[in-house]
Amino acid sequence: MNKKIIGVLIASLTSIYLFAGCSNPSKQAAQNTTQTAHAAAKNTEHNSESTNHASENTSHNQASNSETSSKDALNKAFTDELTGLATIEQDVKKNDFTDAEKLAQQLHEKFHMEIVPALADKKGKDYAEDIHSKYHELQDAVKSKDTAKIAELIKVNRDNLDTTANILEISIKK
């Protein structure tokens, strides 16, 4: 029974990616994930019919491992975001707006795909989208080469990452 619930939960979370999103190539990845989640849910439903006590213990262990790997993935996402913001700062100091713009896009996509869904689960979609919108603003500032606005939004996004990590119970190094 737990496998069925987990499968449905995965499918639901993946659907959030599709409906919450920005137009970008990440949607294809989300669609692939949705198809995989639906297949997993269907397979899990079929397998749950023959569940016994031993498989329930295995299911519990898998859920625990899944939670751990999810935390690890979030931890890496936060680390990548903070490192990326520092790199954008350095690129802007060197007047390398081309690399800064590319990196801002990559950070936005990663934040959208990996952090927004977990944040939406904890605090709601509106809250997550408000935090997410600051990445849009950063991209716009980099495109317009507005160094003062870039510096301001890098600070805002760092603060938001710190707040979000606390909400998601992720320990990040500053």
N, C-alpha and C positions, 0 to 999 in steps of 0.2 A: 504494500500500500504506500509506503514511504517513497519508493522509487517512482510510483505514478505521480505523486504530488510534486516531487522534485522535477520530473520531466515536464509537467505542466507549468511549474514555476519558471523553469528555464525558457520554455516557449513564450511565456508571458513577458518576461524581462527582455527577451530578444525583440519582441514586437514593439516594445517601448523605443528601442533603437530606431525602428523604421518610422514610427509616427512622431517622435520628438525632433527628428533630425533636420540638419542643414543639408543642402544639396551639395554632395561631394562624392568622390569615388568610394567612400566608406560605406555608402548605402549598399553597394554590391556585396561587401563583406558581411554586412548585417543580414542581407537576404540569404546568403549562403548559411550563416549561422542559424537563421530561423528555420531553414529547410532541415538542417542537421538536428536542431532541437525538436522539430516535429517528428522526425524519424526516430529520435531517441525516446521521445514520449510514447510513440506508438509501440516501439520495441519494449519499453519499460512496462507498458500496460499489459502486453502479451506475457512478459516474463513474470509479472506480479501474480498472475493466476496460479502459478505453481510455487508460491513463496512458502518456505518453512522457517523454523526458528533460526537455523544457521544462516540463511540468506538475509534475515532481518538484521542480524548482527553485522553482516558484511555491508548491508545497505547503510547502517548507522556509521560504520567506519568510513565508507566512501563519502558520505555527507560531511563528516568531520574533515576528511582529506580535501574535499572540494572547497570547504570554507577556508582552510589553510592556504590552498593554492590561490583562492580568490584574494585573500589578504596579501599574499606575496605579489600577485599581479598588480593590485592597487598600490602597494608600496613602491614597486618599480615604476609605475605610472607617475606617482608623485615625485619620485627622484628624477625621472626624465623631464618632467615639467619644470622643476626648479633649475635643473642644469640648463635646459633650453632657454629659460628666461635670462639666465646669466650670460649665455652665449649671444642672445639677441642684444643685450646691453653692450657687450664687447663689439659686436658687428656695427652697431649704431655709432659707437665711439670712433670706429675706423671708417665711418661713412659708407659702410658696405650694406646698403639697404636691400640689395638683391638677395643676399644670403639671409638677412634678417627677415625679409618677407617670406621666403620659402620656409624658414624655421617656424615663424609665427603660424603659418598654415598647418604645418605638421603638428605643432603643439595643440592647436585648436582641434584638429581631427582626433588626436589621441585623447584629449580631455573629454571631448564629446563621446567617444566610443567607450572609454574605460572608466571615467570618473562620474560623469553625469548620471548614468543609470543607477549606480549605487547611491549617489546623493539624492536622487529623486525618490528612491525607495525609503530613505530615512526621513527626508524633510519635505517631500512633495515636489511635483514637477515644476511649479512656479518658482520655488526657491532655487532649484537646480538650474533652471533657465536664466534666472537673474544672474547667478554666478557665471554661467556659460557666456552670457552676453558680453562680459568684459573681455573675453578672447576675441570677439568680433571687433570690439572697439580697438583693441591692441592691433589687430590686423589692419584696420583702417588707418590708424596713426602711423604705422610703419609704411603703408602704401603712400601716404601723403608726406612722409619724411618729417613729421612733426616731432622733433626730438623731446620737447618738453612734455608733450602728451604721452609719448612712448615711455619716458621715465616714470611718469605718474601711473600709467596703466601697468607697468611691470611691478611697481610696488603694490598696486591694488590686487593684481593677480597673485602675487606672492602671499599677501595677507589672506586672500580667499582660499589659496591652497592650504595654508596653515589652519584656517577655520574648518575647512572641509575635511582635512585629515583628522582633526579632533572629533568632528561629528561621526566620521566613519571608523573611529578608533584605530587609526593608522599612525604609527610613530614615524615621523620624518626628521631627518637631520637637516639643520639649517646651515 
